[in-house]
Amino acid sequence: MDVKELLLRDENATLEAGAQLADELSQELVFLHGDLGAGKTTLVRGLLRSWGHRGTVKSPTYTLVEPYEIAGRTIYHFDFYRIKDPAELSYIGIDDLLSSDALKLIEWPSRGASALPKPELEIELSIIDGGRVLNITDHRV
């Protein structure tokens, strides 16, 4: 297991961290942890923009999943904040989505924990004075 820590001073630094992360990802399952407003969706926006996405990137809090097709890649951006029971994930076909050849980015994975396999990466964003701290735990190594 490999752990990295970065200090992100502003939104641009969070977008850049997402872009750098994009270089390391293909079809992994990535858990995004952090309080409301910690920068999870901003990190995803930076990743998607680095691959050429020019549209909006919003947190899929109400839709649960936003699919993207960018440069021959499939990306699923999930947000389980509103999930009360992991069994609810069956309504979106979670098993099929997680077994697909896609990058899967999940905000609030703890809300669906019993329905999810272990991720390859876990990213924790914490709010501190003057910015954010990003911790990446890589379970692939």
Backbone as a chain_set.jsonl record, in Angstrom:
{"seq": "MDVKELLLRDENATLEAGAQLADELSQELVFLHGDLGAGKTTLVRGLLRSWGHRGTVKSPTYTLVEPYEIAGRTIYHFDFYRIKDPAELSYIGIDDLLSSDALKLIEWPSRGASALPKPELEIELSIIDGGRVLNITDHRV", "coords": {"N": [[0.849, -1.173, 0.0], [0.583, 2.159, -0.872], [0.974, 5.506, 0.149], [0.171, 8.856, -0.434], [0.51, 12.362, 0.18], [-0.814, 15.562, -0.328], [-0.761, 19.121, -0.242], [-3.301, 21.302, -0.959], [-3.796, 24.417, -2.017], [-5.794, 25.985, -3.175], [-8.744, 26.164, -5.351], [-7.774, 25.864, -7.979], [-5.454, 24.351, -7.531], [-6.597, 21.989, -6.674], [-7.984, 21.213, -8.979], [-5.759, 20.786, -10.633], [-4.531, 18.677, -9.26], [-6.421, 16.689, -9.743], [-6.085, 16.456, -12.522], [-3.456, 15.475, -12.625], [-3.83, 13.065, -11.356], [-5.362, 11.764, -13.24], [-3.556, 10.816, -15.107], [-2.702, 8.465, -14.005], [-4.765, 6.666, -13.959], [-7.145, 4.237, -15.198], [-9.179, 1.969, -15.398], [-9.966, 1.751, -12.765], [-11.479, 1.337, -9.483], [-12.358, 3.932, -7.498], [-12.512, 5.416, -4.389], [-13.84, 8.336, -2.99], [-13.384, 10.266, -0.3], [-14.529, 12.593, 2.175], [-15.669, 15.577, 3.808], [-18.711, 17.517, 3.209], [-18.191, 19.915, 0.709], [-15.458, 19.582, 0.614], [-14.032, 19.218, -1.731], [-14.264, 17.071, -3.478], [-15.814, 16.742, -5.876], [-14.668, 18.785, -7.378], [-12.086, 17.795, -7.71], [-12.688, 15.589, -9.35], [-13.657, 17.008, -11.552], [-11.288, 18.258, -12.468], [-9.865, 15.992, -13.283], [-11.545, 14.974, -15.368], [-11.545, 17.145, -17.15], [-8.881, 17.175, -17.891], [-8.804, 15.092, -19.636], [-10.209, 16.081, -21.712], [-12.895, 16.824, -21.437], [-15.337, 19.299, -21.724], [-17.732, 20.207, -20.81], [-20.1, 20.871, -18.121], [-19.387, 19.71, -14.815], [-20.957, 18.236, -12.391], [-21.842, 17.36, -9.046], [-23.274, 14.198, -8.737], [-25.498, 14.068, -6.891], [-28.307, 13.806, -6.804], [-28.939, 12.224, -9.014], [-27.407, 10.012, -8.637], [-25.512, 8.764, -10.339], [-23.321, 9.901, -12.87], [-22.608, 9.432, -16.139], [-19.767, 9.503, -18.326], [-18.333, 9.812, -21.53], [-15.309, 10.013, -22.82], [-12.71, 10.674, -24.954], [-12.516, 7.971, -25.845], [-12.834, 6.637, -23.446], [-14.712, 5.367, -20.701], [-16.306, 6.781, -17.979], [-17.627, 6.64, -14.774], [-19.189, 8.65, -12.523], [-20.061, 8.628, -9.327], [-22.295, 9.481, -6.629], [-23.07, 8.863, -3.447], [-24.305, 10.158, -1.362], [-27.015, 10.564, -0.674], [-27.957, 8.037, -0.209], [-29.618, 5.772, 1.809], [-29.787, 3.103, 2.428], [-27.708, 0.515, 1.433], [-28.858, -1.361, -0.304], [-30.429, 0.084, -2.017], [-28.835, 0.714, -4.156], [-29.051, -1.242, -6.037], [-31.063, -0.479, -7.732], [-29.918, 1.196, -9.58], [-28.409, -0.501, -11.003], [-25.932, -1.318, -9.928], [-24.079, -3.477, -9.748], [-23.568, -4.224, -12.442], [-22.524, -1.798, -13.413], [-20.206, -1.505, -11.846], [-18.729, -3.688, -12.671], [-18.059, -3.099, -15.221], [-15.895, -2.038, -17.964], [-14.656, 0.542, -17.057], [-13.685, 3.676, -15.579], [-14.395, 4.13, -12.239], [-15.613, 6.403, -10.051], [-16.323, 7.179, -6.811], [-18.129, 9.145, -4.702], [-18.781, 9.54, -1.226], [-18.608, 6.75, -0.441], [-19.006, 5.224, 1.864], [-21.7, 5.142, 2.388], [-22.706, 3.18, 0.802], [-21.34, 0.941, 1.442], [-21.591, -1.928, 2.029], [-22.374, -2.935, -0.388], [-20.307, -2.646, -2.091], [-17.162, -3.469, -3.66], [-13.702, -3.764, -2.563], [-11.769, -0.842, -3.066], [-9.337, 0.188, -5.592], [-8.015, 2.563, -5.242], [-8.067, 5.019, -2.645], [-9.163, 8.175, -1.835], [-8.798, 10.867, 0.254], [-10.082, 13.916, 1.161], [-9.475, 16.713, 3.075], [-10.521, 19.556, 4.844], [-8.574, 22.299, 5.695], [-7.097, 25.096, 7.448], [-6.533, 27.547, 5.118], [-6.719, 25.912, 2.874], [-6.815, 22.64, 1.429], [-6.144, 19.239, 2.308], [-4.962, 16.502, 0.607], [-5.073, 13.096, 0.623], [-3.882, 10.149, -0.709], [-4.446, 6.795, -0.921], [-3.08, 4.002, -2.186], [-4.07, 0.937, -3.089], [-3.198, -0.825, -4.936], [-0.556, -1.483, -4.965]], "CA": [[0.0, 0.0, 0.0], [1.342, 3.386, -1.015], [0.195, 6.666, 0.591], [0.718, 10.168, -0.814], [-0.214, 13.487, 0.757], [-0.582, 16.839, -1.003], [-1.453, 20.304, 0.244], [-3.975, 22.007, -2.06], [-4.042, 25.751, -1.468], [-6.991, 26.61, -3.723], [-9.486, 25.361, -6.311], [-6.898, 25.522, -9.104], [-4.567, 23.265, -7.103], [-7.428, 20.78, -6.642], [-8.172, 20.837, -10.383], [-4.475, 20.267, -11.105], [-4.345, 17.354, -8.648], [-7.275, 15.793, -10.517], [-5.434, 16.237, -13.818], [-2.307, 14.603, -12.394], [-4.375, 11.752, -11.026], [-5.869, 11.174, -14.481], [-2.45, 10.13, -15.771], [-2.465, 7.188, -13.337], [-5.992, 5.87, -13.875], [-7.799, 3.73, -16.404], [-10.443, 1.31, -15.092], [-9.979, 1.491, -11.338], [-12.54, 1.763, -8.577], [-11.756, 4.957, -6.644], [-13.387, 5.976, -3.367], [-13.547, 9.724, -2.657], [-13.865, 10.56, 1.039], [-14.365, 13.973, 2.614], [-16.888, 16.276, 4.199], [-19.332, 18.389, 2.211], [-17.373, 21.07, 0.369], [-14.023, 19.295, 0.731], [-13.397, 19.303, -3.045], [-14.331, 15.792, -4.199], [-16.286, 16.971, -7.245], [-13.659, 19.616, -8.041], [-11.02, 16.87, -8.108], [-13.207, 14.846, -10.511], [-13.703, 17.97, -12.664], [-9.927, 18.384, -12.977], [-9.549, 14.745, -13.98], [-12.307, 14.913, -16.613], [-11.079, 18.201, -18.064], [-7.566, 16.803, -18.425], [-9.058, 14.158, -20.733], [-10.861, 16.797, -22.799], [-14.302, 17.172, -21.182], [-15.505, 20.75, -21.644], [-19.034, 20.527, -20.232], [-20.146, 21.013, -16.671], [-19.209, 18.527, -13.985], [-21.642, 18.497, -11.13], [-21.949, 16.19, -8.195], [-24.523, 13.494, -9.04], [-26.172, 13.821, -5.625], [-29.699, 13.393, -7.014], [-29.017, 11.185, -10.045], [-26.531, 8.959, -8.116], [-24.393, 8.471, -11.241], [-23.167, 10.668, -14.112], [-21.669, 8.761, -17.034], [-19.034, 10.33, -19.283], [-17.553, 9.151, -22.579], [-14.302, 11.006, -23.18], [-11.487, 10.157, -25.586], [-12.546, 6.516, -25.86], [-12.91, 6.117, -22.076], [-15.971, 5.484, -19.977], [-16.112, 7.162, -16.587], [-18.846, 6.771, -13.981], [-19.005, 9.476, -11.329], [-21.159, 8.325, -8.409], [-22.4, 10.199, -5.362], [-24.001, 8.088, -2.627], [-24.659, 10.948, -0.177], [-28.436, 10.425, -0.344], [-28.282, 6.623, -0.001], [-29.915, 5.416, 3.205], [-29.576, 1.667, 2.535], [-26.952, 0.074, 0.257], [-29.723, -2.121, -1.223], [-30.951, 1.038, -3.007], [-27.931, 0.78, -5.305], [-29.473, -2.214, -7.056], [-31.953, 0.221, -8.667], [-29.124, 1.801, -10.666], [-27.612, -1.557, -11.635], [-24.572, -1.102, -9.434], [-23.188, -4.596, -10.06], [-23.157, -4.107, -13.846], [-21.683, -0.613, -13.571], [-18.903, -1.735, -11.223], [-17.983, -4.715, -13.401], [-17.783, -2.609, -16.573], [-14.56, -1.519, -18.272], [-14.784, 1.988, -16.887], [-13.187, 4.259, -14.346], [-15.512, 4.344, -11.336], [-15.267, 7.365, -9.012], [-17.472, 7.16, -5.904], [-18.195, 10.034, -3.543], [-19.551, 9.004, -0.108], [-18.716, 5.292, -0.563], [-19.429, 4.6, 3.124], [-23.162, 4.986, 2.362], [-23.023, 1.967, 0.049], [-20.205, 0.069, 1.729], [-21.829, -3.371, 1.96], [-22.636, -3.299, -1.786], [-19.133, -2.275, -2.892], [-15.906, -4.189, -3.442], [-12.588, -2.934, -2.099], [-11.261, -0.008, -4.163], [-7.904, 0.216, -5.877], [-7.514, 3.815, -4.658], [-8.933, 5.793, -1.768], [-8.715, 9.567, -1.762], [-9.407, 11.6, 1.36], [-9.88, 15.365, 1.112], [-9.776, 17.334, 4.355], [-10.449, 21.021, 4.865], [-7.696, 22.866, 6.721], [-6.919, 26.538, 7.261], [-5.737, 27.885, 3.956], [-6.843, 25.004, 1.743], [-7.228, 21.256, 1.593], [-5.118, 18.209, 2.291], [-5.379, 15.348, -0.187], [-4.342, 11.864, 0.911], [-4.202, 9.07, -1.643], [-3.989, 5.462, -0.524], [-3.08, 3.133, -3.356], [-4.106, -0.462, -2.688], [-2.718, -1.648, -6.053], [0.843, -1.857, -4.748]], "C": [[0.897, 1.239, 0.0], [0.449, 4.553, -0.61], [0.927, 7.936, 0.179], [-0.122, 11.244, -0.149], [0.183, 14.758, 0.023], [-1.345, 17.942, -0.293], [-2.006, 21.044, -0.967], [-4.418, 23.367, -1.534], [-5.33, 26.404, -1.977], [-7.668, 25.68, -4.731], [-8.611, 24.95, -7.492], [-5.941, 24.388, -8.756], [-5.331, 21.945, -7.05], [-7.694, 20.292, -8.054], [-6.902, 20.218, -10.954], [-4.194, 18.885, -10.521], [-5.202, 16.315, -9.364], [-6.662, 15.46, -11.858], [-4.237, 15.301, -13.672], [-2.756, 13.177, -12.093], [-4.849, 11.022, -12.282], [-4.796, 10.386, -15.212], [-2.222, 8.723, -15.216], [-3.652, 6.231, -13.388], [-6.476, 5.379, -15.225], [-9.16, 3.134, -16.053], [-10.574, 0.979, -13.61], [-11.307, 1.874, -10.683], [-11.877, 2.685, -7.567], [-12.811, 5.484, -5.68], [-12.902, 7.386, -3.039], [-14.203, 10.051, -1.316], [-13.656, 12.041, 1.345], [-15.7, 14.592, 2.947], [-17.482, 17.038, 3.023], [-18.423, 19.59, 1.972], [-15.873, 20.829, 0.427], [-13.301, 19.323, -0.614], [-13.435, 18.023, -3.868], [-14.742, 15.996, -5.651], [-15.308, 17.848, -8.019], [-12.496, 18.757, -8.52], [-11.45, 16.074, -9.345], [-13.254, 15.757, -11.738], [-12.321, 18.139, -13.293], [-9.501, 17.163, -13.768], [-10.236, 14.705, -15.339], [-11.84, 15.965, -17.618], [-9.716, 17.857, -18.655], [-7.697, 15.821, -19.579], [-9.855, 14.797, -21.863], [-12.32, 17.146, -22.589], [-14.422, 18.685, -21.002], [-16.85, 21.166, -21.056], [-18.949, 20.691, -18.727], [-19.893, 19.655, -16.009], [-19.836, 18.865, -12.646], [-21.691, 17.215, -10.324], [-23.279, 15.507, -8.477], [-25.309, 13.112, -7.782], [-27.593, 13.296, -5.829], [-29.832, 12.287, -8.044], [-28.244, 9.928, -9.639], [-25.346, 8.632, -9.018], [-24.465, 9.384, -12.458], [-22.182, 9.909, -14.977], [-21.02, 9.762, -17.986], [-18.337, 9.407, -20.275], [-16.585, 10.205, -23.105], [-13.093, 10.288, -23.763], [-11.407, 8.635, -25.522], [-12.592, 5.865, -24.488], [-14.322, 6.293, -21.535], [-15.637, 5.778, -18.523], [-17.487, 7.253, -15.947], [-18.5, 7.539, -12.715], [-20.251, 9.278, -10.46], [-21.129, 9.262, -7.217], [-23.481, 9.498, -4.544], [-24.453, 8.837, -1.377], [-26.1, 10.709, 0.268], [-28.862, 8.974, -0.086], [-28.498, 6.365, 1.491], [-29.612, 3.944, 3.467], [-28.839, 1.207, 1.28], [-27.777, -0.733, -0.747], [-30.324, -1.214, -2.295], [-30.097, 1.078, -4.267], [-28.298, -0.225, -6.393], [-30.369, -1.551, -8.097], [-31.184, 0.897, -9.805], [-28.244, 0.767, -11.362], [-26.159, -1.507, -11.222], [-23.619, -2.235, -9.801], [-22.681, -4.525, -11.492], [-22.213, -2.926, -14.054], [-20.283, -0.857, -13.002], [-18.077, -2.783, -11.957], [-17.624, -4.28, -14.823], [-16.339, -2.133, -16.717], [-14.607, 0.002, -18.248], [-14.026, 2.407, -15.633], [-14.402, 4.58, -13.495], [-15.062, 5.204, -10.168], [-16.477, 7.506, -8.092], [-17.272, 8.119, -4.743], [-19.112, 9.401, -2.504], [-19.7, 7.485, -0.191], [-19.195, 4.602, 0.711], [-20.938, 4.36, 3.154], [-23.594, 3.733, 1.597], [-22.046, 0.846, 0.329], [-20.485, -1.42, 1.543], [-22.095, -3.851, 0.534], [-21.416, -3.08, -2.678], [-17.939, -3.174, -2.614], [-14.847, -3.226, -2.907], [-12.052, -2.118, -3.278], [-9.769, -0.197, -4.402], [-7.252, 1.452, -5.268], [-8.553, 4.394, -3.714], [-8.324, 7.175, -1.639], [-9.507, 10.26, -0.664], [-9.055, 13.063, 1.2], [-10.346, 15.947, 2.442], [-9.609, 18.836, 4.241], [-9.545, 21.442, 6.021], [-7.642, 24.373, 6.498], [-6.042, 26.774, 6.048], [-5.821, 26.899, 2.813], [-7.372, 23.636, 2.107], [-5.976, 20.376, 1.688], [-5.714, 17.017, 1.56], [-4.479, 14.178, 0.182], [-4.822, 10.795, -0.045], [-3.597, 7.785, -1.104], [-4.172, 4.546, -1.71], [-2.983, 1.687, -2.897], [-3.593, -1.388, -3.79], [-1.303, -2.158, -5.836], [1.022, -2.642, -3.467]], "O": [[1.844, 1.339, 0.78], [-0.722, 4.586, -0.988], [2.128, 8.083, 0.405], [-1.321, 11.064, 0.062], [1.364, 15.004, -0.219], [-2.451, 17.721, 0.202], [-1.264, 21.373, -1.892], [-5.317, 23.449, -0.698], [-5.898, 27.266, -1.308], [-7.224, 24.552, -4.941], [-8.694, 23.813, -7.958], [-5.649, 23.548, -9.606], [-4.767, 20.893, -7.35], [-7.639, 19.09, -8.313], [-6.969, 19.227, -11.682], [-3.673, 18.015, -11.219], [-4.761, 15.185, -9.57], [-6.708, 14.31, -12.293], [-4.03, 14.426, -14.513], [-2.131, 12.21, -12.529], [-4.746, 9.798, -12.369], [-5.098, 9.39, -15.869], [-1.617, 7.884, -15.883], [-3.554, 5.101, -12.909], [-6.25, 6.013, -16.256], [-10.191, 3.725, -16.374], [-11.239, 0.006, -13.254], [-12.121, 2.612, -11.237], [-10.95, 2.284, -6.864], [-13.874, 5.942, -6.1], [-11.709, 7.61, -2.835], [-15.429, 10.105, -1.213], [-12.724, 12.664, 0.837], [-16.738, 14.18, 2.429], [-16.848, 17.188, 1.978], [-17.943, 20.21, 2.92], [-15.093, 21.773, 0.303], [-12.076, 19.439, -0.643], [-12.71, 17.903, -4.855], [-14.091, 15.479, -6.558], [-15.143, 17.655, -9.224], [-11.979, 18.968, -9.617], [-10.666, 15.906, -10.279], [-12.927, 15.324, -12.843], [-12.197, 18.162, -14.517], [-8.851, 17.285, -14.806], [-9.592, 14.434, -16.353], [-11.755, 15.686, -18.813], [-9.429, 18.211, -19.799], [-6.798, 15.725, -20.414], [-10.148, 14.142, -22.863], [-12.939, 17.717, -23.486], [-13.688, 19.279, -20.213], [-17.083, 22.353, -20.829], [-17.868, 20.655, -18.14], [-20.159, 18.601, -16.588], [-19.314, 19.672, -11.877], [-21.591, 16.118, -10.872], [-24.318, 16.167, -8.459], [-25.732, 11.966, -7.632], [-28.032, 12.418, -5.086], [-30.759, 11.482, -7.956], [-28.423, 8.877, -10.255], [-24.282, 8.26, -8.522], [-25.542, 9.613, -13.009], [-21.024, 9.753, -14.591], [-21.643, 10.741, -18.398], [-17.817, 8.355, -19.903], [-16.992, 11.169, -23.755], [-12.524, 9.398, -23.131], [-10.363, 8.075, -25.188], [-12.405, 4.653, -24.378], [-15.025, 7.245, -21.874], [-14.798, 5.113, -17.916], [-18.402, 7.864, -16.5], [-17.633, 7.134, -11.94], [-21.348, 9.706, -10.817], [-20.075, 9.773, -6.838], [-24.659, 9.531, -4.9], [-24.936, 8.218, -0.43], [-26.373, 10.658, 1.467], [-30.026, 8.724, 0.226], [-27.655, 6.704, 2.321], [-29.231, 3.569, 4.576], [-29.295, 1.481, 0.17], [-27.427, -0.782, -1.926], [-30.691, -1.69, -3.369], [-30.59, 1.439, -5.335], [-27.895, -0.068, -7.546], [-30.431, -2.016, -9.235], [-31.745, 1.141, -10.873], [-27.427, 1.118, -12.214], [-25.26, -1.636, -12.053], [-22.462, -1.977, -10.132], [-21.494, -4.74, -11.739], [-21.224, -3.033, -14.779], [-19.289, -0.46, -13.609], [-16.849, -2.768, -11.873], [-16.956, -5.018, -15.546], [-15.655, -1.863, -15.729], [-14.599, 0.656, -19.291], [-13.764, 1.595, -14.746], [-15.338, 5.226, -13.965], [-14.219, 4.781, -9.377], [-17.548, 7.911, -8.544], [-16.38, 7.943, -3.913], [-20.118, 8.789, -2.863], [-20.808, 6.973, -0.03], [-19.74, 3.501, 0.642], [-21.407, 3.472, 3.865], [-24.731, 3.282, 1.738], [-21.933, -0.096, -0.456], [-19.666, -2.114, 0.94], [-22.046, -5.053, 0.273], [-21.482, -3.305, -3.887], [-17.721, -3.596, -1.478], [-15.08, -2.021, -2.813], [-11.9, -2.653, -4.377], [-9.039, -0.675, -3.535], [-6.1, 1.413, -4.834], [-9.757, 4.279, -3.944], [-7.132, 7.328, -1.371], [-10.738, 10.239, -0.662], [-7.881, 13.421, 1.111], [-11.471, 15.703, 2.879], [-8.668, 19.324, 3.616], [-9.719, 21.01, 7.16], [-8.097, 24.865, 5.466], [-4.93, 26.253, 5.968], [-5.063, 27.025, 1.852], [-8.245, 23.484, 2.961], [-4.902, 20.737, 1.208], [-6.826, 16.58, 1.857], [-3.257, 14.267, 0.064], [-6.024, 10.561, -0.179], [-2.393, 7.7, -0.862], [-5.29, 4.339, -2.182], [-1.952, 1.257, -2.381], [-3.554, -2.604, -3.604], [-0.893, -3.145, -6.446], [2.14, -3.035, -3.134]]}, "num_chains": 1, "name": "protein.A"}
